[in-house]
Amino acid sequence: MDGCFWHGCPIHATQPRQNAKFWRDKIATNQARDRLVTRQLRARGWRVLRLWEHELTRKYERRLLARLRRIGLLDASTA
């Protein structure tokens, strides 16, 4: 689960005004590490599912369940 702030969610990310360059660099580094770790895990045969923090809220529940069904991580009969 990627935090919307820490990993630069395209929907919910905010840009702090204090130390703006530091935060831009920090979030860019986090995103680069996320891509690297995802590639490394997939190379080792893992199935990687990256979720945004906001996707774990009730508002996005149906969308998340549909996504889990689509990729075979949730049985079609599950609510």
C-alpha contacts under 8 A as a table, 3 or more apart, distances in Angstrom:
res1	aa1	res2	aa2	distance
1	M	50	R	6.04
1	M	51	L	4.78
1	M	52	W	5.66
1	M	53	E	5.97
2	D	6	W	7.33
2	D	7	H	5.93
2	D	50	R	6.98
2	D	51	L	5.94
2	D	52	W	4.86
2	D	53	E	5.67
3	G	6	W	5.29
3	G	7	H	5.75
3	G	8	G	7.87
3	G	9	C	7.60
3	G	52	W	6.05
3	G	53	E	4.87
3	G	54	H	7.98
4	C	7	H	5.72
4	C	8	G	5.72
4	C	9	C	4.58
4	C	12	H	5.84
4	C	13	A	5.49
4	C	52	W	6.11
4	C	53	E	5.67
4	C	54	H	6.99
5	F	8	G	5.43
5	F	9	C	6.52
5	F	12	H	7.11
5	F	13	A	4.84
5	F	14	T	6.36
6	W	13	A	7.98
6	W	27	I	5.92
6	W	30	N	7.22
7	H	13	A	7.93
7	H	27	I	5.66
7	H	28	A	7.81
7	H	30	N	5.92
7	H	31	Q	5.80
8	G	12	H	7.75
8	G	13	A	5.07
8	G	14	T	7.79
8	G	27	I	6.14
8	G	28	A	7.86
8	G	31	Q	7.43
9	C	12	H	5.41
9	C	13	A	4.84
9	C	52	W	7.02
10	P	13	A	6.12
15	Q	20	A	7.00
15	Q	23	W	7.50
15	Q	24	R	7.61
16	P	19	N	7.15
16	P	20	A	5.73
16	P	23	W	7.06
17	R	20	A	5.24
19	N	22	F	5.36
19	N	23	W	6.43
20	A	23	W	5.25
20	A	24	R	6.15
21	K	24	R	5.10
21	K	25	D	6.09
22	F	25	D	5.26
22	F	26	K	5.99
23	W	26	K	4.88
23	W	27	I	6.01
24	R	27	I	5.39
24	R	28	A	6.08
25	D	28	A	5.06
25	D	29	T	6.04
26	K	29	T	5.12
26	K	30	N	6.24
27	I	30	N	4.95
27	I	31	Q	6.19
28	A	31	Q	5.09
28	A	32	A	6.19
29	T	32	A	5.08
29	T	33	R	6.14
30	N	33	R	5.12
30	N	34	D	6.12
31	Q	34	D	4.96
31	Q	35	R	6.34
32	A	35	R	5.21
32	A	36	L	6.26
33	R	36	L	4.98
33	R	37	V	6.02
34	D	37	V	5.25
34	D	38	T	6.06
35	R	38	T	5.14
35	R	39	R	6.19
36	L	39	R	5.18
36	L	40	Q	6.16
37	V	40	Q	5.03
37	V	41	L	6.07
38	T	41	L	5.25
38	T	42	R	6.13
38	T	48	V	6.49
39	R	42	R	5.19
39	R	43	A	6.06
40	Q	43	A	5.10
40	Q	44	R	6.47
41	L	44	R	5.14
41	L	45	G	6.56
41	L	46	W	5.33
41	L	47	R	7.58
41	L	48	V	7.15
42	R	45	G	5.00
42	R	46	W	4.86
42	R	47	R	6.18
42	R	48	V	6.73
43	A	46	W	7.33
51	L	55	E	6.44
51	L	56	L	7.96
52	W	55	E	5.33
52	W	56	L	7.44
53	E	56	L	5.85
53	E	57	T	7.88
54	H	57	T	5.69
54	H	60	Y	7.46
55	E	59	K	7.85
55	E	60	Y	5.27
55	E	61	E	7.04
55	E	64	L	6.64
56	L	60	Y	6.67
56	L	61	E	6.70
56	L	64	L	7.69
57	T	60	Y	5.66
57	T	61	E	6.28
58	R	61	E	4.92
59	K	62	R	7.81
60	Y	63	R	5.35
60	Y	64	L	6.17
61	E	64	L	5.15
61	E	65	L	6.12
62	R	65	L	5.16
62	R	66	A	6.12
63	R	66	A	5.16
63	R	67	R	6.20
64	L	67	R	5.02
64	L	68	L	6.20
65	L	68	L	5.08
65	L	69	R	6.18
65	L	74	L	7.45
65	L	79	A	7.91
66	A	69	R	5.09
66	A	70	R	6.04
67	R	70	R	5.02
67	R	71	I	6.37
68	L	71	I	5.44
68	L	72	G	6.18
68	L	73	L	5.04
68	L	74	L	5.31
69	R	72	G	5.04
69	R	73	L	5.79
69	R	74	L	4.61
69	R	75	D	6.09
69	R	76	A	5.93
70	R	73	L	7.72
71	I	74	L	7.90
72	G	75	D	6.99
74	L	78	T	6.87
75	D	78	T	5.50
